Structure formats: structure tokens, C-alpha cells
Amino acid sequence: MTPELFRRLTQLRHDLHRIPEVSGQEARTAAFIVDTLTRHTPDSLISGLGGYGVAAVFDSGTPGPTVMIRCELDGLPIPEQSEARYRSTHEGRGHLCGHDGHMAIVAGLADWLAARPLARGRVVLLFQPAEETGKGAAAVLADPRFASIAPDYAFSLHNLPGLALGQVAICAGPANCASRGMRIRLTGRTSHAAAPQDGISPAGALVRLLPDLAALGQGGDLGGDYALVTLTHARMGEATFGIAPGEAEIWATLRTVTNDRMEQLIAEAQSVAGSVAAEQGLHIDIDYDDIFDACTNHPAAVALLDRACKTAGTPAEIHLTPQRWSEDFGQFGVSARAAMFWLGSGKDQPQLHNPDYDFPDAALPIGVAVFRAAIAAVLIETSAGNR
């Protein structure tokens, strides 16, 4: 990467860092990306994809594979703690997962593709909305326009605190856990606090369900039977002394390595909650949010990424266990050979979603180099009929 391109990508990241927008509200970020990509004259530019998604298509006009490089548009509803001159200008919001850095890296590919026309195939640069809620990839896939750019291969990255700056790691197989937020509502009947026997309180059910749900998944080794239930929120009745409560809520995050184990864990949790509610004479409603399928790297895509890392001068570590956190990039692996790699952001870097997290600019050239090599590997080493 030339010093001038590094300067421009660093400035782009800082500009994006200033304007974080949460999932589903990335209008200004998307407009900024569209303006940036337009300067590189892609063969087509699709905006409003699955919400605020943006896709730039560089097409050789000659048959060949389509390779997609995906990054994320959204920030987080977390106040940033920073003295950086480019700190967030949006109160209560921050790019504290590094998506600003991911976007700058993928934008750097547009610069490269514009200067080096493809000999065959296509490259799609996808800036995806709403990754943090697990809704964005599904919305992009459901958009009818996506069918025209559906990739044969899909790659993405995520920066990883705790991994040495610039080092690359790839998971062979499962890359991210499946997870979903389970919301349980218990409804009974209020009564005067002086006569609780005249109502139906959810207090007893709440006290039982908190430990019973947690006991269903206590983590452990990240194998096929891994399950973790994290209690994240509980609420009962109104904040008053005069009313015995008539309703309550429990929120829990369910987490597994595989989708099959997730279905089993859901059934177990619903059974436990339903049984306790019935015993207590309570009505129960259960719904789910923040739904992430397991993200599994395809062997062929892993092999290509591994070779790309060597070409880029950053040999990758191959990991055999996934990250515990979730990623909706796995949705693209249903129809494409997909793989995500980890890009080290420093052993002493604050963790993702910490209020003082900041993507390291020094990692930008490495991300660009690996993606460039991956694109070249797909378009050189594969044929139009080999998916």
C-alpha cells in the first residue's frame, strides 16, 4: 500500500468513526460510502440493499467467478470514552466494534479495482447494514436485487483484540457461535400488596426460572455440545410498594456452536419455562430477537484465504475452535463458499464493545493486502463452473 493510500484510508476511517449509527439507522454512513465508491466508478452501484446496504460491482464482462468482500456499516449504542480528535460526534453511540476499520479496508479495494481492471469474473464490495442485531445479512439476501450479484465466494474479516497487531487467524470449520435472545413474559394477576393471596404473582416462577435456565447451558469446551445460557435482564411488576406484581420478564441469551444444538437448547428452555409457568398458573409468551445462525467457514474458502495470507506476507494461524461471539456473515455461506478471518488488533487492545475500543489504523494495509490476494486467488485459481 502506498503512503498516499494509507493516508486516505486512515482519514476515511476517522471520518466514519465520527458518525456511528446503530443497526437499521445507517443512512448517513451509507450515503458517505456511496459518495466514496462513486469516485472509483464501479460498473454498478446498488444502494438501499436490505435496508441501507451498499454494493459496488466491478465486472470484467468476461465469464468467471463472482467474489464478494463484505464489511459492516453499523456502530453500537454505547457511549465512547476517548480523547481522539476523531471521536464520535453522536451522543451515546460509537464505532466500538471496529466496523469503521472494516469499511475503510473494503473501500481500499475499490481504489485497487478501479486502477486494475479485472480480466475475468466479478468482484462485489458489500457494505452490509444491521450486523449487530443479526438482521442485516438476512435482509440483504432477501432483497430481490441480491440475486443479480450472488457470489460464488464470500470473504470477510473481523478485527480481534488479544491477537497480535496485524497477525491473521482463520478458523477451520465453525468460526462463530449461533446465538439468540430469548424473551419470556409471565402474566398472572395483580392484587393489593396487603392481600397478595388475591392475585397470581410471577415471583415464585421468576425465582425458579433464573437458576433453572442458567443450568441448561454453562459453557465449557467449544465442541459440538457446547451450550451457554446467559441471563441478561429480569423485571417484575411496577416499582411500587402497594401492588403485588402480576407480570414479569426474563431475558436470556442462548449460545451454541451448531445450529442443531441451538434448536435443542431452545426446546429445553421452552419446556422448562412452560412447565414452571403452568405450575404457577401463569400465562407465558416467548419470543426471540438478535438471532444469529452459526458461522462456519467453507474448506475451499479457508484454503484460498490461507494461500492469500501467505501471498500477502502474513501467514495465518489455523484455529480449530470458534469465537464465542456471533456474526451474521454465516448467512452468506448458505449459497456461497464463505470464510471469515481474524485480523489482530493488538494483544493489549481494549476488547470489542468496550467504551474505549478503537480500531488500529496500522491494521488497514494488512486487511487490504489479504483481501487483494484472496480476490486474485479466486479469479486465477477457479473457473466459472467450479463453485
C-alpha positions in Angstrom: 0.0 0.0 0.0 1.3 3.4 -0.9 1.7 6.1 1.8 -0.9 8.2 0.0 -3.5 5.4 0.0 -2.8 4.7 3.7 -3.3 8.4 4.5 -6.6 8.4 2.6 -7.9 5.2 4.2 -6.9 6.4 7.6 -8.8 9.7 7.0 -11.8 7.7 5.8 -11.8 5.6 8.9 -11.6 8.6 11.1 -14.5 10.3 9.2 -16.6 7.2 9.6 -15.7 6.9 13.3 -17.2 10.3 13.9 -20.6 9.4 12.7 -21.6 6.0 14.1 -25.1 4.9 13.5 -26.8 1.9 15.1 -28.3 -1.1 13.2 -31.1 -0.1 10.8 -30.3 3.6 11.0 -27.1 3.8 8.9 -28.4 6.4 6.5 -25.6 8.9 6.8 -22.9 6.2 6.8 -24.4 4.6 3.7 -24.5 8.0 1.9 -20.9 8.6 2.8 -19.9 5.2 1.4 -21.9 5.8 -1.8 -20.0 9.1 -2.3 -16.7 7.4 -1.7 -17.4 4.5 -4.0 -18.8 6.7 -6.8 -15.3 8.2 -7.2 -14.0 4.8 -8.2 -16.6 4.3 -11.0 -17.7 0.7 -10.3 -19.7 -0.9 -13.1 -22.8 -0.8 -11.0 -23.6 0.6 -7.5 -26.6 -0.6 -5.6 -27.8 1.3 -2.6 -30.7 0.7 -0.2 -29.9 -3.1 -0.3 -31.7 -4.9 2.5 -32.1 -1.5 4.3 -29.1 0.8 4.0 -26.8 -1.7 2.4 -24.5 -0.7 -0.4 -22.9 -2.9 -3.1 -20.3 -1.9 -5.6 -19.9 -4.3 -8.5 -16.7 -4.4 -10.6 -17.4 -6.6 -13.6 -14.8 -7.7 -16.2 -17.5 -8.6 -18.7 -15.8 -12.0 -19.1 -17.4 -15.1 -17.5 -15.8 -16.2 -14.3 -16.5 -16.5 -10.6 -18.0 -13.8 -8.5 -16.2 -13.0 -5.3 -17.8 -10.8 -2.6 -16.0 -9.0 0.1 -18.3 -7.9 2.9 -18.0 -5.4 5.7 -20.5 -3.8 8.1 -22.0 -0.3 8.3 -23.3 -0.2 11.9 -22.0 1.1 15.2 -23.2 0.4 18.7 -25.5 2.2 21.2 -22.5 2.6 23.6 -21.1 6.0 24.7 -17.5 6.3 23.5 -14.7 7.1 26.0 -12.0 8.7 24.0 -9.8 11.8 23.7 -9.2 11.2 20.0 -9.7 14.2 17.8 -12.0 12.0 15.6 -14.1 10.6 18.5 -17.8 10.0 18.0 -20.0 13.1 17.5 -23.2 11.1 18.0 -24.1 11.1 21.7 -24.4 7.6 23.2 -23.1 5.9 20.1 -19.7 4.6 19.0 -17.8 2.5 16.5 -16.6 0.3 19.3 -16.5 -2.9 17.3 -14.2 -1.7 14.6 -16.7 -1.6 11.7 -15.2 1.7 10.7 -11.9 0.0 10.1 -13.6 -2.8 8.2 -15.3 -0.3 5.9 -12.0 1.6 5.3 -10.3 -1.7 4.3 -13.0 -2.6 1.8 -13.1 0.9 0.4 -9.4 0.5 -0.2 -10.2 -2.4 -2.5 -12.3 -0.1 -4.7 -9.3 2.1 -5.2 -7.3 -1.0 -6.3 -10.0 -2.4 -8.5 -10.5 0.9 -10.3 -6.8 1.0 -11.1 -6.5 -2.6 -12.1 -9.5 -3.8 -14.3 -10.4 -7.5 -13.9 -9.5 -10.0 -16.6 -12.5 -12.3 -15.7 -15.3 -12.6 -13.3 -16.7 -10.0 -10.9 -15.9 -8.5 -7.5 -18.7 -7.3 -5.3 -17.9 -5.0 -2.4 -20.8 -5.3 0.1 -21.3 -2.8 2.9 -23.9 -4.6 5.0 -26.3 -3.0 7.4 -27.5 -4.2 10.8 -24.9 -6.8 11.6 -25.1 -6.1 15.4 -28.7 -7.2 15.6 -28.3 -10.2 13.3 -30.9 -8.8 10.9 -28.7 -7.3 8.2 -27.4 -10.3 6.2 -30.8 -11.9 6.1 -32.3 -8.6 4.8 -29.7 -8.3 2.1 -30.2 -11.9 1.0 -34.0 -11.3 0.9 -33.6 -8.2 -1.3 -34.5 -9.3 -4.9 -31.6 -7.3 -6.3 -29.1 -9.5 -4.5 -29.9 -12.4 -6.8 -28.1 -10.5 -9.6 -24.8 -10.3 -7.7 -25.0 -13.6 -5.7 -21.4 -14.6 -5.1 -19.6 -17.9 -5.7 -17.1 -17.0 -2.9 -17.6 -14.6 0.0 -14.9 -13.3 2.4 -15.0 -11.0 5.4 -12.8 -10.1 8.3 -13.2 -9.1 11.9 -10.5 -7.4 14.0 -9.6 -9.3 17.1 -8.2 -7.8 20.3 -5.9 -10.1 22.1 -4.3 -11.3 18.8 -1.0 -9.5 17.9 -1.4 -6.4 15.8 -1.5 -7.4 12.1 -1.5 -11.2 12.8 -4.1 -13.2 10.9 -6.0 -16.3 12.2 -8.6 -18.4 10.4 -11.0 -21.0 11.9 -11.1 -24.3 10.0 -14.8 -25.1 10.3 -17.0 -23.4 12.9 -16.0 -19.7 13.2 -18.7 -18.1 15.3 -21.3 -19.4 17.6 -25.0 -19.4 17.0 -26.9 -17.2 19.4 -30.4 -15.7 20.0 -32.1 -13.6 22.6 -34.9 -15.3 24.4 -37.6 -13.1 25.9 -40.0 -14.8 28.4 -43.1 -13.0 29.6 -45.1 -14.3 32.5 -48.6 -12.9 33.2 -50.7 -13.5 36.2 -52.9 -11.0 38.1 -52.1 -8.1 40.3 -53.5 -7.6 43.8 -53.1 -5.2 46.7 -49.8 -5.7 48.5 -51.9 -6.2 51.7 -53.6 -9.2 50.1 -51.2 -11.0 47.8 -53.3 -14.2 48.0 -56.0 -12.5 45.9 -53.6 -12.3 42.9 -51.4 -14.5 40.9 -47.8 -13.4 41.3 -44.9 -14.4 39.0 -42.4 -14.0 41.8 -42.1 -17.7 42.5 -41.7 -18.6 38.8 -39.1 -15.9 38.4 -37.1 -17.2 41.3 -37.2 -20.7 40.0 -36.5 -19.9 36.3 -33.4 -17.8 36.8 -31.2 -20.7 38.0 -33.1 -23.4 36.0 -32.5 -21.6 32.7 -28.8 -20.9 33.5 -28.3 -24.6 34.4 -29.3 -25.6 30.8 -26.1 -24.2 29.4 -23.0 -23.5 31.4 -20.4 -23.2 28.6 -17.4 -25.5 28.7 -15.3 -26.7 25.7 -16.3 -25.3 22.4 -17.3 -28.6 20.9 -20.5 -29.7 19.2 -22.4 -30.0 22.5 -21.3 -26.5 23.8 -24.3 -24.6 25.2 -24.4 -21.4 27.2 -27.4 -19.6 28.7 -26.6 -16.0 29.9 -29.2 -14.3 31.9 -29.2 -10.6 30.8 -32.3 -9.0 32.2 -35.1 -9.7 34.7 -38.0 -7.4 35.7 -41.2 -7.9 37.8 -44.2 -5.7 38.3 -44.1 -2.0 38.9 -41.7 0.0 41.1 -44.2 0.5 43.9 -44.8 -0.9 47.4 -48.6 -1.1 47.1 -49.1 -3.6 44.4 -48.3 -7.3 44.4 -47.0 -8.0 40.8 -49.0 -9.6 38.0 -46.3 -9.9 35.3 -42.6 -10.4 34.8 -40.0 -10.7 32.1 -36.8 -12.7 31.8 -34.3 -12.1 29.0 -31.6 -14.7 28.3 -29.1 -15.2 25.5 -28.7 -18.8 24.2 -25.4 -19.7 22.6 -24.2 -22.9 20.9 -21.5 -23.9 18.3 -24.0 -25.5 15.9 -27.5 -24.7 14.7 -28.7 -28.2 15.6 -27.6 -27.8 19.2 -29.3 -24.4 19.2 -32.7 -26.0 18.3 -32.2 -28.5 21.1 -31.4 -25.8 23.6 -34.4 -23.7 22.5 -36.7 -26.8 23.1 -35.1 -27.4 26.5 -35.6 -23.7 27.6 -39.1 -23.5 26.3 -40.0 -26.8 28.1 -38.6 -25.6 31.4 -40.3 -22.2 31.2 -43.6 -23.7 30.1 -43.7 -26.2 32.9 -42.9 -23.6 35.6 -45.5 -21.2 34.3 -48.2 -23.9 34.2 -47.4 -25.0 37.8 -47.8 -21.4 38.9 -51.0 -20.7 37.0 -49.3 -18.1 34.8 -49.8 -17.3 31.1 -46.5 -17.4 29.2 -45.3 -15.8 25.9 -41.9 -16.4 24.4 -40.3 -14.6 21.5 -36.8 -14.2 20.1 -34.6 -11.4 18.9 -30.9 -10.9 17.8 -31.0 -14.2 16.0 -27.6 -15.4 14.7 -27.0 -18.7 12.9 -23.7 -20.4 13.4 -21.0 -19.1 11.1 -19.0 -22.0 9.5 -16.1 -21.4 7.2 -16.1 -23.5 4.0 -13.0 -25.6 3.5 -12.3 -24.3 -0.1 -12.7 -20.7 1.1 -10.3 -21.4 4.0 -7.7 -22.9 1.7 -7.9 -19.8 -0.6 -7.6 -17.4 2.4 -4.7 -19.4 3.7 -2.8 -19.0 0.4 -3.8 -15.4 0.2 -2.3 -14.7 3.6 1.0 -16.3 2.5 0.9 -14.2 -0.7 0.3 -11.1 1.4 3.3 -11.9 3.6 1.1 -12.6 6.6 0.9 -16.3 7.1 -2.3 -17.3 9.0 -2.7 -19.3 12.2 -5.4 -22.0 11.7 -7.7 -22.3 14.7 -9.8 -25.4 15.4 -12.4 -23.7 17.7 -14.7 -20.8 17.0 -15.2 -17.5 18.7 -17.9 -17.4 21.3 -19.5 -14.3 19.9 -21.8 -14.4 16.9 -21.7 -13.0 13.4 -24.4 -12.9 10.8 -21.9 -13.4 7.9 -22.7 -17.1 8.2 -25.9 -16.4 6.3 -23.9 -15.9 3.1 -22.4 -19.3 3.5 -25.7 -21.0 2.7 -25.3 -20.3 -1.0 -21.6 -19.3 -1.4 -18.2 -20.7 -0.3 -17.6 -18.3 2.5 -14.9 -17.7 5.1 -14.1 -15.0 7.7 -10.6 -14.3 9.0 -9.5 -12.6 12.2 -7.2 -9.6 12.0 -5.2 -8.9 15.1 -5.8 -5.5 16.6 -3.2 -5.9 19.4 -2.6 -8.0 22.5 -3.3 -5.1 24.8 -6.2 -3.6 22.8 -9.4 -3.0 24.7 -12.0 -5.7 24.0 -14.7 -5.3 21.4 -17.7 -3.3 22.6 -15.6 -1.7 25.4 -16.3 2.1 25.6 -12.6 2.9 24.9 -12.1 0.5 22.0 -10.6 2.0 18.8 -9.6 0.2 15.6 -5.8 0.5 15.0 -5.0 2.2 11.7 -1.8 0.2 11.4 -4.0 -2.9 10.6 -5.6 -1.3 7.5 -2.8 -2.2 5.0 -2.8 -5.8 6.1 -6.6 -6.2 5.7 -6.4 -4.7 2.2 -3.4 -6.9 1.2 -5.1 -10.2 2.3 -8.4 -9.3 0.5 -6.5 -8.4 -2.7 -4.7 -11.7 -2.6 -7.9 -13.6 -1.9 -9.6 -11.9 -4.9 -6.7 -12.8 -7.1 -6.7 -16.3 -5.9 -10.4 -16.8 -6.7 -10.2 -15.3 -10.1 -7.0 -17.0 -11.1 -7.4 -20.4 -9.4 -11.0 -21.1 -10.1 -13.2 -21.4 -13.2 -16.6 -20.2 -13.9 -18.1 -23.7 -13.5 -16.2 -24.6 -10.3 -18.0 -23.4 -7.2 
